Amino acid sequence: MSNILTHPSYFGSIAQYVAIAKAKKVIYEDCDNYQKQTLRNRTYIYGANGTLLLNLPILHSGIKGKKRLYKEIEIEHQFNTLKIHWKSLESAYRTSPYFEFYEDDIAPLFEEKPKYLLDFNYKCSEFIFDSLQLTPEISKTTSFELTPSEKTIDYRSLVNPKEKAVGTTFKKYIQVFESKHGFIPNLSILDLLFNEGPNALTYLENQSI
């Protein structure tokens, strides 16, 4: 088991949790600049029409091209996006084997109006850790380093959904709409959790990236 460096994500990808499940220590990147179109504020689930993007809108600074720290990013609540995301999750997974098992614990997250994206993503991570019964040592960075120490595996790239090759070798598990669109790998960890329940951790431990 090793130390890994990764990002707090909005119900991160299965690949990210494969890395976490195999880690002795998880170091979360707290000091980087925010980047658009990453799993910091989006996640992908399996809807009736195939892959469905759930995107959390953020409040913009008003200054074009200005870089901001991830920890400074605020969520835009004008459109009640979290409530819409919850309805999408219900529609996608209500008939899955384990949705009702986790429903009471996860639903309150979508009733909140959290201010900062980073703080909310930590809450999402806590729910997943509790649900998977994952207990690695956890810490947060105090400064940004382009290259981490030799004792740490850098998995920060897993926050980029454009890494299409990641997860393509993952073993199939039963998905709600698989008969319509086939197996879709490396979706949000929620897809695995709602479909596999207590078996999700064993699944993660048996995959490789």
Secondary structure as UniProt FT lines:
FT   STRAND          2..6
FT   HELIX           14..21
FT   STRAND          23..28
FT   TURN            39..40
FT   STRAND          42..47
FT   TURN            48..49
FT   STRAND          50..55
FT   TURN            64..65
FT   HELIX           70..72
FT   STRAND          74..75
FT   TURN            78..79
FT   HELIX           81..93
FT   TURN            94..95
FT   TURN            97..98
FT   HELIX           99..106
FT   HELIX           107..111
FT   HELIX           117..132
FT   STRAND          137..140
FT   TURN            150..151
FT   STRAND          152..154
FT   HELIX           156..159
FT   TURN            161..162
FT   TURN            164..169
FT   TURN            176..177
FT   HELIX           178..181
FT   HELIX           189..196
FT   HELIX           197..199
FT   HELIX           200..205
//
